[in-house]
Amino acid sequence: MKTREISADEFSSRFGVERAAGDFAYFVCDNGIGMIRDNRTRTMEVIVLPEAKPEALSEEDEIALMSAICGEYEQDCLWNDGLPKSDRLQDYEEREQAAGRRLNGIRAMLGGAIAVCFALIAWFCLQDWT
């Protein structure tokens, strides 16, 4: 299965105009599969026309195809850029303990504020009784 990169105009003529142009790279395989790679979000969309009958792709073919189009696999953490690339169990435990200390401090301050509120309410109530 040969895969090659094509222009946006050539891709829209083969697969339809509804595939809008943008920061994309377009690829076509010799078996009728088209692929759009979004360069901004690093995602890929596979398009198969109803009249095309591509043979079933094995898992190895899919991985080879994705690495040919998207490049080598890189592990990245999109939800938190603050985490290091290599992390040991001791690092995780230290972060967990530090977060626990901060949380316990917040709980203690909140409990103290509630206790002061109850003490003031009790003091005002006792002032009315005497």
Secondary structure as UniProt FT lines:
FT   STRAND          3..6
FT   HELIX           8..15
FT   TURN            17..18
FT   STRAND          24..29
FT   TURN            30..31
FT   STRAND          33..38
FT   TURN            39..42
FT   STRAND          43..48
FT   TURN            50..51
FT   HELIX           59..70
FT   TURN            81..82
FT   HELIX           89..129
//
